[in-house]
Amino acid sequence: MRKEQGKVTYAAAGVDIEAGEKAVAMMSEKVRTATRPEVLGDLGGFAGLFRIDVGKFRSPVLATSTDGVGTKVAVAQALDRHDTIGHDLVGMVVDDLVVCGAEPLYLTDYIACGQVVPERISAIVGGIAEGCRLAGCALIGGETAEHPGIMDPREYDLAGAGTGVVEEDALLGPDRVREGDVVVAMGSSGLHSNGYALARHALLRMGRLTLDAEPDELERPLGDELLMPTRIYARDCLTLAAESDVHAFAHVTGGGLAANLARVLPAESDAVVDRGSWTPQPIFSLIRAKGRIEWDEMERTFNLGVGMLAVVGADDVDRALAVLVGRKVPAWVAGEIVAGSGEARLTGTHPGVS
């Protein structure tokens, strides 16, 4: 019998269908934990199905958001730890949705990789499912694509798209913000998923640190600090909006605090935020020192310890803080809304930061 050496197959070209099927089987139980009663059907369909109970709403508006996690994936790949990067993805998507007051309903994900390693894909999707569970939304579908010859076998990237719903008359945003409102800050868990290109350059290249280094400034190894999962604020923000007089939220992501806060200001108002109201976590000072980075560049790149902002009516600030503290979210008054031209500016200096 003639041997079939050199037989041309999809697997020989670098795409392993069996590995993909194994990955699906391994992740299935994790995905089923991230569901809601409105989800129809099971895994394996061509499209995820979600029933909208129109009787629950007067005038529903759908909100949608798409995001990724940037070069934070490079840290996960270097450490070969992939169980939290999906959590980061969910945070970046659902916390954009909740800014307008929308309740996240469902999310779909896309993972592109050089080689499907079932255990790795299962860990990534497990993190996505856990993030969805924490956010109260369902993971109703996704796609894993193998790109041999384009991506290294160890490389992958991921993105997600989410959908939420809000009553039209409950939409939050610039039209609700008014002079005299108070800016309430919510603490971040660290870098979240922004600024990793600069962080890696400063720490690993210029600072010549390794991911297993244990700098005196940190309470954990550097790699653990850089992989700290993004805080997911969705449920906290929805509860805050339901129980206090919230006029707007601002998710502090790429661009920093001032740029993102400005996105929810009306043209006739400014936000003034006092740096003296909080101290950024040590990781930010370490990045700044190792990279010799100017302070204004740090503020344009990182969240510096604030992951979400709420603009609240002045008469309801105490209630808002009580709600957040009750939900174990670090929160404090950081500034106020004044007459202006639609800009956000930071004043003063952080305690202990020169």
Wavefront OBJ file of the C-alpha trace (Angstrom):
o trace
v 0.000 0.000 0.000
v 1.315 3.424 -0.899
v 2.004 5.745 2.045
v 0.174 9.090 1.986
v 3.164 11.123 3.071
v 2.842 14.790 2.221
v -0.923 14.536 1.903
v -2.377 18.055 1.765
v -4.809 18.641 4.637
v -6.125 21.600 6.584
v -4.148 20.349 9.606
v -0.951 20.185 7.533
v -1.566 23.820 6.591
v -1.709 24.694 10.266
v -5.408 24.607 11.175
v -6.378 21.814 13.567
v -10.142 21.318 13.475
v -9.997 18.594 16.110
v -8.172 20.921 18.506
v -10.878 23.511 17.936
v -13.588 20.994 18.726
v -11.755 19.951 21.875
v -11.503 23.592 22.952
v -15.263 24.022 22.511
v -15.935 20.922 24.582
v -13.616 22.110 27.349
v -15.131 25.602 27.556
v -18.799 24.602 27.297
v -19.530 24.225 30.998
v -17.827 27.530 31.784
v -19.857 29.344 29.140
v -23.103 27.913 30.530
v -22.456 29.683 33.837
v -22.680 33.054 32.061
v -26.324 33.105 31.100
v -29.634 34.838 31.665
v -33.246 33.614 31.459
v -33.686 35.434 28.129
v -31.086 33.287 26.355
v -32.568 30.848 23.843
v -30.934 27.667 22.632
v -27.558 26.220 23.521
v -24.001 26.437 22.292
v -23.166 25.498 18.742
v -25.668 27.553 16.774
v -24.711 29.962 14.040
v -26.055 32.881 16.065
v -26.751 33.544 19.708
v -30.412 34.144 20.498
v -31.729 36.477 23.171
v -35.420 37.148 23.808
v -36.407 40.765 24.511
v -39.483 41.045 26.718
v -40.909 44.216 25.195
v -43.574 44.311 27.897
v -40.897 45.255 30.440
v -40.055 48.509 28.671
v -41.820 51.727 27.740
v -39.303 52.963 25.171
v -36.219 50.720 25.112
v -32.962 51.844 23.516
v -30.287 49.309 22.634
v -26.661 50.220 23.346
v -23.656 48.445 21.858
v -19.922 48.516 22.480
v -16.847 46.752 21.075
v -13.391 46.598 22.622
v -10.296 44.501 23.232
v -7.559 44.355 25.855
v -4.614 45.701 23.859
v -1.088 44.557 24.578
v -1.973 43.260 28.039
v -2.216 39.953 26.181
v 1.580 40.060 25.761
v 1.955 39.802 29.546
v -0.473 36.876 29.738
v 1.392 35.123 26.939
v 4.809 35.713 28.508
v 3.623 34.263 31.817
v 1.535 31.541 30.138
v -1.399 32.553 32.335
v -4.634 33.069 30.468
v -7.474 32.745 32.979
v -7.995 36.477 33.695
v -7.461 38.171 30.338
v -11.051 37.378 29.344
v -12.259 39.041 32.539
v -10.425 42.173 31.361
v -12.206 41.997 28.022
v -15.628 41.950 29.637
v -14.777 44.908 31.838
v -13.712 47.016 28.891
v -16.946 46.278 27.007
v -19.672 46.312 29.657
v -18.361 49.356 31.497
v -18.601 51.340 28.282
v -22.219 50.207 27.980
v -23.185 51.193 31.502
v -21.925 54.765 31.006
v -25.196 55.656 29.267
v -27.212 53.791 31.906
v -27.624 50.615 29.868
v -27.891 47.221 31.538
v -25.519 44.797 29.753
v -27.553 41.938 28.294
v -25.156 39.775 26.325
v -21.668 39.589 24.883
v -19.959 37.739 22.039
v -16.218 37.199 21.774
v -13.633 36.697 19.035
v -10.251 35.051 19.612
v -7.609 34.960 16.884
v -4.579 32.774 17.533
v -1.599 31.271 15.798
v -2.460 27.803 17.074
v -5.488 26.470 18.914
v -4.300 25.026 22.200
v -7.543 23.768 23.779
v -6.431 24.334 27.367
v -5.392 27.908 26.601
v -8.575 28.777 24.719
v -10.665 27.215 27.464
v -8.876 29.332 30.091
v -9.429 32.523 28.078
v -13.120 31.828 27.537
v -13.478 30.784 31.167
v -12.296 34.265 32.133
v -14.794 35.819 29.732
v -17.600 33.733 31.234
v -16.616 34.723 34.762
v -16.526 38.391 33.759
v -19.973 38.111 32.204
v -21.302 36.462 35.343
v -19.947 39.321 37.466
v -21.436 41.886 35.066
v -24.815 40.149 35.006
v -24.803 39.557 31.255
v -24.841 36.392 29.149
v -22.077 35.056 26.938
v -24.141 33.903 23.984
v -21.578 33.222 21.282
v -18.062 33.545 20.017
v -15.512 32.561 17.433
v -12.006 31.146 17.684
v -9.946 31.566 14.514
v -6.606 29.885 13.865
v -4.206 32.012 11.791
v -1.083 29.946 11.060
v 1.614 31.784 9.188
v 0.236 35.138 10.289
v 0.504 34.771 14.061
v 3.101 32.908 16.091
v 1.729 29.670 17.642
v 1.897 31.271 21.113
v 0.214 34.499 20.037
v -3.444 35.400 20.310
v -5.647 38.458 20.466
v -9.222 38.829 21.596
v -12.096 41.237 21.197
v -15.690 41.364 22.312
v -18.954 43.068 21.447
v -21.717 43.661 23.947
v -25.321 44.823 23.840
v -27.307 46.493 26.583
v -30.671 48.181 27.020
v -31.872 51.356 28.705
v -35.153 53.232 28.803
v -34.906 56.282 26.555
v -35.959 58.639 29.329
v -33.300 57.142 31.631
v -30.348 57.732 29.301
v -27.411 59.290 31.123
v -25.058 61.797 29.564
v -24.107 65.431 28.972
v -27.668 66.730 28.731
v -28.245 65.813 32.393
v -25.043 67.321 33.782
v -25.367 70.744 35.357
v -23.300 73.275 37.258
v -22.981 72.349 40.916
v -22.934 68.580 40.329
v -20.261 66.586 42.146
v -17.729 64.205 40.600
v -17.449 60.934 42.509
v -14.432 58.738 41.731
v -14.364 54.944 41.931
v -11.018 53.284 42.534
v -9.402 51.045 39.943
v -7.734 47.711 40.662
v -4.591 48.917 38.889
v -3.796 49.542 35.230
v -6.959 47.739 34.062
v -6.323 47.244 30.313
v -4.852 50.527 29.163
v -1.370 51.840 28.574
v 0.402 48.492 28.439
v 2.604 49.439 25.509
v 4.055 52.284 27.577
v 4.083 50.259 30.806
v 5.978 47.377 29.199
v 8.423 49.765 27.549
v 9.102 51.582 30.816
v 9.320 48.550 33.087
v 10.734 45.765 30.939
v 12.901 47.635 28.468
v 14.027 50.847 30.118
v 13.794 49.544 33.677
v 15.207 46.114 32.730
v 12.798 44.418 35.124
v 11.544 40.880 34.601
v 7.978 39.750 35.154
v 9.054 37.666 38.147
v 10.801 40.646 39.761
v 9.542 41.759 43.175
v 10.149 45.522 43.367
v 10.061 47.007 46.859
v 7.276 49.346 45.742
v 4.875 46.469 45.033
v 3.161 43.917 47.269
v 3.376 41.176 44.636
v 5.592 40.106 41.726
v 5.540 42.486 38.777
v 3.795 39.975 36.506
v 0.987 39.506 39.040
v 0.575 43.266 39.287
v 0.388 43.691 35.516
v -2.179 40.882 35.207
v -4.386 42.259 37.994
v -7.935 41.842 36.596
v -9.885 44.922 35.572
v -12.509 45.982 38.097
v -15.964 45.498 36.549
v -18.287 48.314 37.628
v -21.433 47.456 35.641
v -23.641 46.214 38.460
v -22.292 48.834 40.855
v -23.117 51.638 38.425
v -26.588 50.305 37.703
v -27.334 50.094 41.428
v -25.919 53.572 41.952
v -28.086 55.003 39.164
v -31.171 53.296 40.585
v -30.592 54.495 44.154
v -29.140 57.974 43.734
v -29.263 61.004 41.463
v -26.632 60.071 38.862
v -26.429 62.338 35.816
v -23.510 60.762 33.955
v -20.751 58.163 34.159
v -17.306 58.258 32.574
v -15.299 55.058 32.069
v -11.618 55.948 32.488
v -9.819 54.070 29.720
v -7.406 55.156 26.970
v -6.791 58.889 27.123
v -6.897 59.103 30.901
v -9.257 60.715 33.377
v -9.605 64.211 31.943
v -10.209 63.175 28.334
v -12.827 60.587 29.248
v -14.629 62.835 31.712
v -14.808 65.572 29.064
v -16.788 63.176 26.843
v -19.808 63.420 29.173
v -19.754 67.186 29.766
v -22.114 69.697 28.130
v -20.568 72.497 26.097
v -21.245 75.083 28.801
v -19.698 73.213 31.743
v -16.250 72.165 32.963
v -15.231 69.497 35.456
v -12.557 70.352 38.003
v -10.945 67.313 39.638
v -8.624 67.564 42.636
v -5.575 65.297 42.405
v -5.217 65.698 46.156
v -8.313 63.560 46.736
v -6.494 60.277 46.066
v -3.095 58.595 45.835
v -2.393 56.473 42.725
v -1.258 52.889 43.377
v 2.503 52.247 43.548
v 2.589 50.602 40.097
v 2.046 53.993 38.499
v 4.948 55.593 40.353
v 7.137 52.633 39.390
v 6.252 53.032 35.707
v 6.918 56.747 35.865
v 10.289 56.335 37.585
v 11.600 53.499 35.408
v 10.494 55.163 32.193
v 11.345 58.706 33.245
v 7.908 59.712 32.005
v 6.528 63.237 32.312
v 3.490 63.548 34.553
v 1.205 64.897 31.827
v 2.036 61.834 29.694
v 1.128 59.552 32.591
v -2.230 61.314 32.924
v -2.937 60.984 29.211
v -2.151 57.269 29.217
v -3.210 55.625 32.490
v -6.217 55.689 34.802
v -3.880 56.472 37.760
v -6.152 54.700 40.214
v -9.579 55.864 39.017
v -11.503 53.434 36.830
v -14.944 55.046 36.738
v -16.416 58.457 37.510
v -19.983 59.374 38.396
v -21.420 62.866 38.074
v -23.993 63.122 40.850
v -26.468 65.761 41.969
v -24.993 67.759 44.853
v -27.857 66.870 47.209
v -27.334 63.130 46.747
v -23.577 62.732 47.181
v -23.728 61.135 50.630
v -26.244 58.592 49.421
v -24.112 57.788 46.361
v -21.000 57.245 48.463
v -22.945 55.040 50.880
v -24.206 52.883 48.011
v -20.708 52.381 46.605
v -19.077 51.713 49.960
v -21.850 49.230 50.708
v -20.913 47.424 47.505
v -17.223 47.456 48.514
v -16.243 49.899 45.765
v -13.589 52.423 46.886
v -15.214 55.820 46.279
v -14.635 59.454 47.172
v -15.559 62.993 46.139
v -12.981 64.043 43.538
v -14.321 67.258 42.049
v -17.214 69.371 40.850
v -18.927 70.727 37.763
v -18.527 74.459 37.131
v -19.367 76.871 34.340
v -17.003 76.514 31.397
v -16.598 75.234 27.866
v -16.822 71.435 28.024
v -13.360 70.683 29.404
v -12.138 68.585 32.317
v -9.059 69.693 34.178
v -7.054 68.354 37.094
v -5.745 70.644 39.833
v -3.378 70.230 42.760
v -1.039 67.293 43.302
v -1.455 63.722 44.513
v -0.384 63.117 48.129
v 3.221 61.960 48.191
v 3.713 62.500 44.437
v 6.030 65.271 43.298
l 1 2 3 4 5 6 7 8 9 10 11 12 13 14 15 16 17 18 19 20 21 22 23 24 25 26 27 28 29 30 31 32 33 34 35 36 37 38 39 40 41 42 43 44 45 46 47 48 49 50 51 52 53 54 55 56 57 58 59 60 61 62 63 64 65 66 67 68 69 70 71 72 73 74 75 76 77 78 79 80 81 82 83 84 85 86 87 88 89 90 91 92 93 94 95 96 97 98 99 100 101 102 103 104 105 106 107 108 109 110 111 112 113 114 115 116 117 118 119 120 121 122 123 124 125 126 127 128 129 130 131 132 133 134 135 136 137 138 139 140 141 142 143 144 145 146 147 148 149 150 151 152 153 154 155 156 157 158 159 160 161 162 163 164 165 166 167 168 169 170 171 172 173 174 175 176 177 178 179 180 181 182 183 184 185 186 187 188 189 190 191 192 193 194 195 196 197 198 199 200 201 202 203 204 205 206 207 208 209 210 211 212 213 214 215 216 217 218 219 220 221 222 223 224 225 226 227 228 229 230 231 232 233 234 235 236 237 238 239 240 241 242 243 244 245 246 247 248 249 250 251 252 253 254 255 256 257 258 259 260 261 262 263 264 265 266 267 268 269 270 271 272 273 274 275 276 277 278 279 280 281 282 283 284 285 286 287 288 289 290 291 292 293 294 295 296 297 298 299 300 301 302 303 304 305 306 307 308 309 310 311 312 313 314 315 316 317 318 319 320 321 322 323 324 325 326 327 328 329 330 331 332 333 334 335 336 337 338 339 340 341 342 343 344 345 346 347 348 349 350 351 352 353 354
